[in-house]
């Protein structure tokens, strides 16, 4: 049964195929969360939790082995702490509040899929161009929105660039597993699951025409190579004839004095 599944599954390398990925990611933002957690131990905070990144990617194969897509990711830092509010009557109230700092990233990605790969494995590399938005929410009435301006801290409105390499493995025909390694935001490691669908809607005649064009191009290249070889041979023969003209005949009677 497993063998049948492996034989019927195919990677996203064909035109019109589409892949939707749901996954989780690890990013450098978690280092920021870890630093905040260390700070929590020294002040009146009770807890700090940094969630793993949640993401959705959609890729559409425009041509064989070339796809374009969009990506969305979100990650959140949750802070629980105690704050004191002083009353006009002279007393005060201490209560527990929660702050949520969220990072949202959206972008476009372009991928090139490797030609030589097993039928149910899709290896690829590409680039992602994205923008990041930070938001802050607090249940504390003493904290106003925008108190912590992370957009200015990390470069508001600046485009983020990411180089990525990954592969998808399809043990089933439509569903598979995905792993990516990347340099640049919003993540450096992705682990997720894929759902693949879509077929090439071109007619058989259109496919045959494209194949014939490819064959004609291949023949033209071969002809060009043959012509170059013929020219090289012709040049070699011409040089040999010139040598024969310049070199005097090596005859004993010719060298004897008259």
LOTOR-579529 format. One record per atom (N, C-alpha, C): residue in one letter; y negated, z, x. Coordinates in steps of 0.02 Angstrom, whole numbers, padded with zeros to 5 digits, always signed. Layout:
AYZX/...
***
This chain:
X+00060+00000+00042/X+00000+00000+00000/X-00063+00000+00044/X-00064+00043+00096/X-00120+00045+00141/X-00130-00021+00176/X-00075-00054+00194/X-00080-00119+00227/X-00114-00170+00183/X-00098-00168+00118/X-00130-00214+00071/X-00204-00200+00067/X-00223-00135+00066/X-00294-00118+00064/X-00330-00144+00126/X-00300-00135+00184/X-00331-00158+00246/X-00339-00234+00247/X-00290-00269+00219/X-00292-00342+00222/X-00344-00371+00173/X-00356-00336+00116/X-00402-00363+00067/X-00474-00342+00078/X-00486-00293+00122/X-00555-00270+00134/X-00588-00315+00185/X-00654-00325+00177/X-00693-00367+00223/X-00760-00335+00237/X-00789-00350+00294/X-00853-00322+00314/X-00910-00364+00287/X-00972-00335+00291/X-01031-00371+00266/X-01057-00417+00320/X-01028-00475+00324/X-01052-00525+00371/X-01064-00592+00336/X-01051-00594+00271/X-01056-00657+00234/X-01119-00657+00191/X-01143-00717+00179/X-01205-00726+00141/X-01197-00698+00070/X-01251-00668+00045/X-01258-00640-00023/X-01222-00574-00033/X-01188-00549+00017/X-01156-00483+00009/X-01209-00428+00014/X-01199-00375-00025/X-01247-00320-00028/X-01210-00254-00018/X-01244-00207+00017/X-01213-00143+00032/X-01263-00087+00016/X-01238-00037-00020/X-01278+00023-00037/X-01245+00082-00001/X-01286+00119+00037/X-01261+00175+00077/X-01292+00241+00054/X-01250+00291+00041/X-01272+00359+00028/X-01246+00402+00085/X-01291+00442+00115/X-01268+00481+00172/X-01312+00540+00188/X-01293+00574+00241/X-01331+00630+00269/X-01346+00615+00341/X-01399+00645+00368/X-01421+00629+00436/X-01443+00690+00473/X-01446+00683+00538/X-01473+00734+00583/X-01535+00705+00616/X-01588+00746+00624/X-01650+00720+00652/X-01683+00772+00696/X-01734+00749+00733/X-01772+00795+00776/X-01814+00844+00735/X-01825+00830+00671/X-01861+00876+00628/X-01826+00944+00624/X-01760+00943+00632/X-01722+01005+00629/X-01740+01051+00687/X-01763+01022+00744/X-01787+01063+00799/X-01850+01102+00778/X-01892+01068+00739/X-01951+01101+00711/X-01929+01157+00664/X-01878+01144+00623/X-01853+01196+00578/X-01824+01255+00616/X-01790+01241+00672/X-01762+01295+00712/X-01817+01338+00743/X-01872+01306+00764/X-01928+01343+00792/X-01959+01389+00739/X-01964+01363+00678/X-01991+01404+00623/X-01944+01463+00609/X-01880+01450+00611/X-01832+01504+00599/X-01838+01559+00651/X-01852+01540+00714/X-01863+01590+00766/X-01926+01630+00750/X-01977+01597+00725/X-02039+01630+00707/X-02028+01678+00649/X-01984+01660+00603/X-01969+01701+00544/X-01945+01770+00564/X-01908+01774+00619/X-01880+01838+00641/X-01934+01886+00666/X-01995+01861+00679/X-02047+01903+00708/X-02102+01920+00658/X-02101+01891+00598/X-02153+01905+00548/X-02120+01928+00484/X-02158+01927+00430/X-02134+01956+00367/X-02093+01906+00326/X-02068+01853+00358/X-02026+01806+00321/X-01956+01835+00312/X-01925+01818+00258/X-01857+01840+00244/X-01805+01789+00264/X-01821+01725+00255/X-01771+01673+00268/X-01805+01606+00279/X-01774+01563+00319/X-01797+01494+00329/X-01736+01449+00334/X-01734+01397+00292/X-01677+01352+00291/X-01701+01280+00297/X-01671+01243+00344/X-01686+01173+00353/X-01628+01132+00327/X-01639+01092+00277/X-01585+01052+00248/X-01569+00992+00292/X-01508+00968+00286/X-01491+00904+00320/X-01527+00848+00283/X-01540+00793+00319/X-01573+00737+00288/X-01529+00701+00238/X-01557+00684+00181/X-01522+00644+00130/X-01553+00575+00130/X-01511+00524+00128/X-01539+00456+00133/X-01501+00406+00090/X-01536+00351+00075/X-01508+00294+00039/X-01531+00231+00075/X-01484+00187+00092/X-01500+00123+00123/X-01471+00066+00080/X-01509+00012+00074/X-01486-00048+00039/X-01495-00108+00085/X-01442-00146+00097/X-01444-00205+00141/X-01418-00266+00105/X-01454-00321+00113/X-01436-00384+00080/X-01426-00437+00135/X-01367-00468+00137/X-01352-00518+00188/X-01381-00586+00166/X-01436-00606+00198/X-01469-00669+00180/X-01432-00729+00207/X-01411-00724+00270/X-01371-00776+00302/X-01311-00743+00335/X-01263-00783+00355/X-01205-00754+00389/X-01228-00715+00450/X-01209-00651+00450/X-01221-00604+00505/X-01293-00581+00510/X-01338-00597+00463/X-01407-00573+00464/X-01423-00542+00396/X-01447-00480+00396/X-01463-00446+00334/X-01529-00409+00339/X-01563-00403+00282/X-01625-00365+00276/X-01615-00310+00223/X-01649-00254+00233/X-01640-00200+00186/X-01698-00151+00185/X-01691-00100+00142/X-01740-00047+00136/X-01704+00020+00143/X-01741+00071+00165/X-01711+00136+00175/X-01757+00192+00151/X-01727+00245+00126/X-01764+00304+00102/X-01728+00366+00127/X-01766+00414+00154/X-01736+00477+00176/X-01782+00535+00160/X-01751+00594+00150/X-01789+00654+00133/X-01758+00715+00167/X-01800+00760+00191/X-01777+00821+00223/X-01826+00877+00206/X-01800+00939+00197/X-01843+00992+00172/X-01831+01058+00210/X-01887+01093+00223/X-01885+01159+00253/X-01907+01209+00199/X-01864+01259+00185/X-01878+01309+00134/X-01890+01376+00167/X-01949+01406+00153/X-01969+01471+00182/X-01975+01522+00126/X-01941+01578+00135/X-01944+01634+00088/X-01976+01693+00124/X-02029+01722+00096/X-02066+01774+00131/X-02099+01822+00080/X-02126+01876+00107/X-02161+01927+00067/X-02236+01924+00083/X-02277+01924+00031/X-02349+01922+00040/X-02381+01976-00005/X-02439+01999+00017/X-02474+02052-00019/X-02538+02025-00050/X-02547+02039-00113/X-02608+02019-00149/X-02647+02082-00167/X-02710+02085-00145/X-02752+02143-00159/X-02787+02134-00227/X-02785+02186-00266/X-02813+02184-00334/X-02886+02207-00333/X-02927+02182-00381/X-02998+02203-00384/X-03006+02279-00395/X-02957+02310-00426/X-02961+02382-00440/X-02949+02425-00378/X-02927+02392-00324/X-02917+02429-00262/X-02844+02435-00241/X-02799+02419-00286/X-02728+02422-00267/X-02705+02355-00239/X-02641+02348-00231/X-02613+02285-00206/X-02542+02275-00235/X-02520+02214-00233/X-02454+02196-00257/X-02419+02156-00203/X-02358+02176-00186/X-02317+02139-00138/X-02261+02103-00175/X-02255+02039-00162/X-02204+01999-00197/X-02173+01949-00149/X-02116+01920-00171/X-02081+01870-00130/X-02098+01800-00155/X-02114+01756-00108/X-02134+01688-00125/X-02092+01638-00085/X-02096+01576-00107/X-02058+01522-00075/X-02105+01463-00061/X-02103+01438+00001/X-02139+01378+00020/X-02088+01323+00035/X-02102+01263+00013/X-02058+01205+00028/X-02099+01151+00062/X-02078+01133+00123/X-02110+01080+00161/X-02062+01021+00164/X-02082+00964+00137/X-02037+00907+00128/X-02063+00847+00169/X-02016+00814+00202/X-02031+00752+00239/X-01997+00693+00204/X-02035+00643+00184/X-02009+00583+00150/X-02024+00523+00193/X-01973+00482+00206/X-01981+00423+00248/X-01954+00362+00211/X-01993+00308+00209/X-01971+00245+00178/X-01986+00188+00227/X-01942+00138+00229/X-01953+00083+00276/X-01909+00023+00263/X-01921-00029+00304/X-01882-00091+00302/X-01838-00094+00364/X-01779-00126+00359/X-01734-00133+00415/X-01705-00203+00418/X-01696-00227+00478/X-01665-00293+00491/X-01605-00283+00536/X-01548-00312+00515/X-01485-00302+00552/X-01453-00368+00571/X-01420-00367+00629/X-01379-00424+00650/X-01307-00399+00656/X-01261-00433+00622/X-01191-00411+00620/X-01150-00450+00671/X-01108-00414+00708/X-01068-00445+00760/X-01017-00493+00729/X-01007-00549+00764/X-00960-00600+00741/X-00888-00579+00754/X-00875-00557+00816/X-00806-00540+00836/X-00793-00466+00820/X-00759-00455+00765/X-00741-00387+00743/X-00682-00392+00696/X-00642-00339+00690/X-00587-00340+00640/X-00614-00354+00571/X-00571-00379+00528/X-00592-00401+00462/X-00623-00346+00420/X-00598-00284+00428/X-00622-00229+00387/X-00671-00184+00425/X-00698-00208+00481/X-00748-00170+00519/X-00811-00212+00526/X-00868-00182+00513/X-00933-00216+00517/X-00976-00180+00570/X-00981-00209+00629/X-01024-00182+00681/X-01091-00217+00680/X-01145-00181+00692/X-01212-00211+00688/X-01262-00171+00730/X-01319-00203+00744/X-01376-00169+00774/X-01439-00197+00742/X-01494-00160+00748/X-01555-00183+00716/X-01615-00139+00728/X-01668-00152+00689/X-01731-00116+00694/X-01752-00092+00625/X-01788-00035+00624/X-01815-00008+00562/X-01890+00006+00572/X-01931-00014+00523/X-02002-00002+00524/X-02019+00041+00463/X-02048+00101+00473/X-02055+00147+00417/X-02120+00188+00422/X-02135+00223+00367/X-02191+00269+00362/X-02165+00336+00336/X-02196+00391+00360/X-02175+00458+00341/X-02231+00494+00303/X-02213+00532+00252/X-02260+00572+00213/X-02235+00644+00209/X-02279+00691+00225/X-02262+00762+00220/X-02296+00792+00158/X-02259+00836+00123/X-02287+00871+00065/X-02272+00945+00071/X-02314+00986+00040/X-02305+01059+00041/X-02313+01087-00029/X-02266+01129-00049/X-02268+01163-00114/X-02259+01238-00102/X-02294+01279-00140/X-02289+01352-00131/X-02295+01387-00198/X-02255+01440-00205/X-02260+01481-00265/X-02311+01537-00256/X-02341+01540-00198/X-02390+01592-00182/X-02459+01570-00205/X-02492+01608-00250/X-02559+01587-00273/X-02612+01591-00218/X-02596+01626-00164/X-02644+01631-00109/X-02641+01571-00062/X-02592+01528-00071/X-02583+01469-00028/X-02602+01407-00068/X-02648+01368-00042/X-02669+01307-00075/X-02633+01247-00044/X-02623+01196-00083/X-02589+01135-00058/X-02629+01105-00001/X-02594+01085+00051/X-02626+01054+00108/X-02648+01104+00161/X-02627+01167+00153/X-02645+01218+00204/X-02617+01198+00271/X-02556+01173+00271/X-02523+01148+00332/X-02522+01072+00329/X-02567+01041+00365/X-02574+00968+00361/X-02528+00936+00413/X-02465+00924+00395/X-02417+00896+00441/X-02429+00821+00452/X-02462+00788+00404/X-02477+00717+00413/X-02523+00708+00473/X-02574+00751+00480/X-02618+00747+00538/X-02583+00769+00601/X-02539+00818+00595/X-02504+00844+00654/X-02459+00791+00684/X-02423+00752+00642/X-02375+00703+00666/X-02400+00631+00663/X-02463+00622+00646/X-02491+00554+00646/X-02489+00522+00577/X-02539+00536+00536/X-02540+00512+00468/X-02548+00436+00466/X-02507+00402+00425/X-02512+00331+00416/X-02487+00289+00474/X-02460+00320+00525/X-02437+00282+00583/X-02367+00256+00571/X-02356+00192+00588/X-02290+00163+00578/X-02240+00192+00628/X-02179+00206+00604/X-02125+00230+00646/X-02077+00173+00661/X-02052+00172+00723/X-02005+00120+00744/X-01938+00151+00762/X-01885+00118+00743/X-01818+00144+00757/X-01772+00087+00778/X-01736+00098+00833/X-01683+00052+00854/X-01616+00084+00838/X-01571+00048+00806/X-01510+00078+00782/X-01449+00035+00797/X-01392+00068+00802/X-01327+00035+00811/X-01277+00072+00767/X-01236+00035+00731/X-01188+00067+00687/X-01129+00023+00670/X-01083+00052+00633/X-01026+00013+00609/X-01002+00042+00543/X-00973-00002+00503/X-00945+00017+00438/X-00870+00001+00439/X-00832+00046+00412/X-00760+00037+00409/X-00739+00037+00336/X-00703-00015+00314/X-00684-00023+00244/X-00608-00016+00236/X-00584+00045+00222/X-00513+00053+00206/X-00497+00027+00137/X-00549+00020+00095/X-00541-00009+00028/X-00584-00072+00023/X-00571-00111-00027/X-00605-00176-00033/X-00680-00169-00043/X-00702-00122-00085/X-00772-00116-00103/X-00805-00053-00074/X-00766-00006-00050/X-00794+00057-00026/X-00774+00069+00047/X-00821+00099+00084/X-00809+00110+00155/X-00848+00169+00182/X-00839+00181+00247/X-00873+00236+00282/X-00922+00206+00332/X-00976+00243+00344/X-01031+00217+00385/X-01053+00269+00436/X-01066+00247+00498/X-01094+00289+00550/X-01146+00250+00588/X-01204+00282+00602/X-01257+00250+00640/X-01283+00298+00693/X-01302+00269+00751/X-01336+00306+00804/X-01403+00271+00814/X-01457+00311+00822/X-01523+00281+00823/X-01569+00318+00872/X-01621+00281+00893/X-01676+00309+00933/X-01740+00298+00894/X-01773+00353+00877/X-01834+00349+00837/X-01823+00377+00768/X-01877+00398+00733/X-01871+00427+00667/X-01848+00376+00615/X-01817+00399+00560/X-01814+00468+00538/X-01750+00506+00557/X-01703+00478+00594/X-01642+00513+00612/X-01613+00483+00675/X-01569+00522+00708/X-01533+00495+00766/X-01458+00490+00753/X-01435+00518+00697/X-01364+00513+00678/X-01359+00509+00603/X-01320+00461+00579/X-01308+00452+00507/X-01233+00450+00494/X-01212+00484+00441/X-01142+00482+00418/X-01144+00473+00343/X-01110+00422+00317/X-01113+00411+00246/X-01056+00367+00220/X-01063+00348+00156/X-01014+00305+00122/X-01050+00244+00096/X-01013+00188+00092/X-01040+00123+00071/X-01007+00098+00007/X-01047+00062-00031/X-01021+00024-00087/X-01045-00048-00078/X-00998-00095-00075/X-01012-00165-00060/X-00996-00209-00121/X-01040-00258-00134/X-01027-00305-00187/X-01064-00370-00173/X-01054-00420-00216/X-01089-00483-00209/X-01048-00536-00174/X-01057-00599-00195/X-01021-00656-00166/X-01070-00713-00153/X-01049-00758-00111/X-01087-00818-00097/X-01084-00863-00158/X-01142-00876-00190/X-01144-00914-00252/X-01151-00989-00241/X-01150-01010-00178/X-01154-01082-00166/X-01092-01119-00191/X-01100-01180-00212/X-01043-01220-00235/X-01002-01241-00175/X-00941-01263-00188/X-00897-01286-00134/X-00927-01347-00098/X-00962-01390-00136/X-00994-01449-00105/X-01048-01427-00055/X-01088-01377-00074/X-01140-01352-00029/X-01110-01322+00034/X-01056-01285+00025/X-01022-01255+00083/X-00995-01309+00130/X-00965-01362+00098/X-00938-01417+00139/X-00993-01453+00177/X-01050-01464+00144/X-01106-01497+00177/X-01129-01457+00238/X-01134-01391+00229/X-01155-01349+00285/X-01105-01352+00342/X-01041-01352+00325/X-00989-01357+00376/X-00994-01424+00413/X-01004-01477+00374/X-01011-01544+00405/X-01072-01546+00451/X-01127-01516+00430/X-01186-01513+00473/X-01171-01477+00538/X-01134-01422+00531/X-01116-01384+00591/X-01072-01425+00637/X-01025-01463+00608/X-00981-01505+00648/X-01021-01560+00683/X-01068-01591+00646/X-01110-01644+00675/X-01151-01617+00733/X-01179-01557+00724/X-01217-01527+00779/X-01172-01516+00840/X-01110-01493+00826/X-01064-01482+00882/X-01047-01547+00917/X-01037-01601+00878/X-01023-01666+00909/X-01081-01691+00950/X-01142-01682+00924/X-01202-01703+00960/X-01208-01666+01027/X-01192-01601+01026/X-01194-01562+01088/X-01143-01589+01138/X-01082-01603+01113/X-01030-01630+01156/X-01050-01697+01186/X-01081-01741+01144/X-01104-01806+01169/X-01157-01797+01223/X-01203-01750+01211/X-01255-01737+01260/X-01225-01713+01326/X-01175-01671+01322/X-01142-01648+01384/X-01107-01706+01420/X-01074-01750+01381/X-01041-01808+01411/X-01091-01854+01445/X-01149-01865+01413/X-01201-01907+01444/X-01225-01877+01509/X-01235-01811+01510/X-01257-01778+01571/X-01205-01785+01626/X-01141-01778+01608/X-01088-01788+01658/X-01088-01859+01684/X-01098-01909+01638/X-01099-01979+01658/X-01157-01993+01706/X-01214-01963+01691/X-01272-01973+01735/X-01258-01944+01805/X-01227-01885+01806/X-01211-01855+01871/X-01162-01897+01910/X-01112-01925+01875/X-01064-01969+01909/X-01099-02031+01936/X-01144-02060+01895/X-01181-02119+01916/X-01223-02106+01978/X-01255-02047+01979/X-01295-02029+02037/X-01251-02023+02099/X-01191-01994+02090/X-01145-01987+02147/X-01122-02054+02174/X-01107-02101+02130/X-01086-02168+02152/X-01143-02204+02187/X-01204-02196+02161/X-01262-02228+02192/X-01273-02203+02263/X-01265-02138+02274/X-01272-02110+02341/X-01219-02138+02388/X-01157-02146+02364/X-01104-02173+02405/X-01119-02245+02426/X-01146-02286+02380/X-01163-02355+02396/X-01219-02358+02449/X-01268-02314+02443/X-01322-02312+02492/X-01296-02296+02561/X-01249-02249+02564/X-01218-02231+02628/X-01182-02291+02658/X-01147-02329+02617/X-01111-02388+02641/X-01158-02440+02669/X-01218-02448+02638/X-01266-02497+02662/X-01296-02475+02729/X-01311-02413+02736/X-01344-02388+02796/X-01296-02384+02854/X-01235-02363+02844/X-01186-02353+02897/X-01161-02420+02922/X-01168-02437+02988/X-01143-02501+03014/X-01067-02502+03016/X-01038-02560+03013/X-00965-02564+03014/X-00938-02539+03081/X-00889-02497+03080/X-00858-02469+03140/X-00802-02516+03164/X-00822-02568+03204/X-00773-02617+03228/X-00777-02620+03305/X-00721-02626+03337/X-00720-02627+03411/X-00758-02687+03438/X-00748-02747+03410/X-00784-02807+03433/X-00858-02801+03424/X-00878-02765+03374/X-00950-02758+03359/X-00984-02718+03414/X-00950-02665+03441/X-00980-02622+03491/X-00978-02652+03563/X-00936-02704+03574/X-00931-02735+03642/X-00993-02775+03657/X-01017-02771+03722/X-01076-02812+03741/X-01058-02885+03743/X-01105-02927+03721/X-01092-02999+03719/X-01109-03030+03785/
***
